Amino acid sequence: MKFTAIIEQGESGWFVGQIEEVPAAISQGETIDELKSNLLDALRLILDTNKEITEKEYFGKDVIIEELELT
């Protein structure tokens, strides 16, 4: 799965952006490359945290948890 970065340059000269598909993934960087790296870190953190929350919420419950792949 690929994600789309929305990037703007702020008044300070820094670049700020977010992931279109996951609006909570927001970051900044002095360069576009740094911003993109930081956005990917933010996205990983959100996805990992959501997984941990879900695992705790459903631990020991009779549910099916199955991975899906978006192509």
C-alpha positions as CSV (number, residue, x, y, z in Angstrom):
1,M,0.0,0.0,0.0
2,K,1.2,3.5,-0.8
3,F,0.4,6.7,1.0
4,T,0.1,10.3,-0.2
5,A,2.0,13.1,1.5
6,I,0.5,16.6,1.5
7,I,3.4,19.0,1.9
8,E,3.5,22.8,2.5
9,Q,6.4,25.1,3.3
10,G,5.7,27.2,6.4
11,E,6.7,30.8,6.9
12,S,9.7,29.7,8.9
13,G,11.0,27.8,5.8
14,W,10.4,24.4,7.4
15,F,8.2,21.9,5.6
16,V,5.1,20.6,7.2
17,G,2.9,17.8,6.0
18,Q,0.4,15.0,6.7
19,I,-0.5,11.7,5.3
20,E,-3.7,12.1,3.2
21,E,-5.0,8.6,4.1
22,V,-4.2,9.0,7.8
23,P,-4.8,12.7,8.7
24,A,-3.5,12.2,12.2
25,A,0.0,11.4,10.8
26,I,1.5,15.0,10.8
27,S,5.1,16.1,11.0
28,Q,7.7,18.6,9.9
29,G,11.2,18.8,8.7
30,E,13.9,21.3,7.6
31,T,13.9,19.6,4.2
32,I,11.4,17.7,2.2
33,D,13.4,14.5,2.6
34,E,13.5,15.0,6.4
35,L,9.7,15.7,6.4
36,K,9.0,12.5,4.4
37,S,11.1,10.4,6.8
38,N,9.3,12.0,9.8
39,L,5.9,11.4,8.2
40,L,6.7,7.7,7.8
41,D,7.9,7.6,11.4
42,A,4.6,9.2,12.5
43,L,2.6,6.8,10.4
44,R,4.5,3.7,11.8
45,L,3.9,5.0,15.4
46,I,0.2,5.5,14.8
47,L,-0.2,2.0,13.2
48,D,1.8,0.3,15.9
49,T,-0.1,2.1,18.7
50,N,-3.4,1.2,17.1
51,K,-2.3,-2.4,16.9
52,E,-1.3,-2.5,20.6
53,I,-4.6,-0.9,21.6
54,T,-6.6,-3.4,19.6
55,E,-4.6,-6.4,20.9
56,K,-5.3,-5.2,24.5
57,E,-9.0,-4.6,23.9
58,Y,-9.7,-8.0,22.3
59,F,-7.2,-10.1,24.3
60,G,-8.9,-13.3,25.5
61,K,-12.1,-12.5,23.6
62,D,-13.7,-14.8,21.0
63,V,-12.9,-12.7,17.9
64,I,-11.3,-13.3,14.6
65,I,-8.4,-11.0,13.8
66,E,-7.2,-11.3,10.2
67,E,-4.7,-9.3,8.1
68,L,-5.9,-7.8,4.9
69,E,-3.8,-6.5,2.1
70,L,-4.8,-3.5,0.0
71,T,-3.3,-3.7,-3.5
